[in-house]
Amino acid sequence: INAEYGVEGLLTDCFQSLAKCPFTHGESETRKTFQNFIQSLKEICSGKRLPFTLIIDDPVANSYIQNLCSPGADPQLKEEIYERTWEQNEELGLNDINTEDYESISPPTTN
């Protein structure tokens, strides 16, 4: 997803990507729920469903949200800094990284 162009771009990319998902085809309750969710994203993007809350959970801190009220605080923006969970670290492959005495460990040899 390329969201360099703001929240509208992020939401548009989301519903366009989700519309290609196999859950949007066929007849099932899951399909109806999924299509309702996609429709909600479209309504938010077009301004028909306001206000809304967008939560970006970025455990590796790769997101940038510009504060338009800078240098003051943006009253509509809430930032929470937190410690990643063990599960998040596991998914990122960080739990197995040796960060202590790594210089004294010999690299594996290839045969």
C-alpha positions, -999 to 999 in steps of 0.1 A, spaced: 0 0 0 14 34 -10 -2 59 14 21 88 7 -9 109 -3 -28 108 30 -57 91 47 -79 91 16 -52 74 -4 -47 48 24 -84 40 25 -87 39 -13 -58 15 -16 -73 -6 12 -107 -10 -3 -93 -16 -38 -70 -43 -25 -97 -59 -4 -122 -59 -33 -99 -84 -51 -100 -108 -21 -117 -141 -26 -141 -134 3 -159 -109 -19 -171 -136 -43 -198 -162 -40 -228 -162 -17 -221 -164 20 -226 -144 52 -188 -138 52 -191 -122 17 -219 -99 28 -200 -88 59 -169 -82 39 -187 -62 13 -203 -41 40 -169 -34 54 -156 -23 20 -186 -1 15 -179 15 49 -144 23 38 -157 39 6 -182 60 26 -155 72 50 -132 81 21 -159 101 4 -169 119 36 -204 103 39 -195 87 72 -179 111 96 -164 113 121 -143 82 121 -112 70 140 -82 56 121 -58 35 142 -24 28 127 -6 1 148 30 1 135 53 -21 157 84 -12 137 78 25 136 78 28 97 49 52 96 50 90 94 20 111 104 25 148 97 14 171 125 -3 200 107 -4 220 139 34 218 144 51 230 165 20 227 187 1 196 195 -26 184 171 -58 179 191 -70 153 166 -39 132 167 -30 108 195 4 91 196 11 61 218 46 47 222 46 12 235 68 -19 239 62 -46 213 47 -78 225 66 -111 224 43 -122 196 50 -90 176 88 -96 181 84 -132 171 66 -123 139 94 -98 131 120 -124 138 135 -104 167 132 -129 195 160 -151 182 185 -123 177 216 -125 199 223 -90 212 247 -100 240 283 -111 234 276 -114 197 312 -104 189 325 -135 207 304 -160 188 321 -175 157 301 -173 125 289 -206 111 313 -223 87 302 -235 53 314 -269 41 
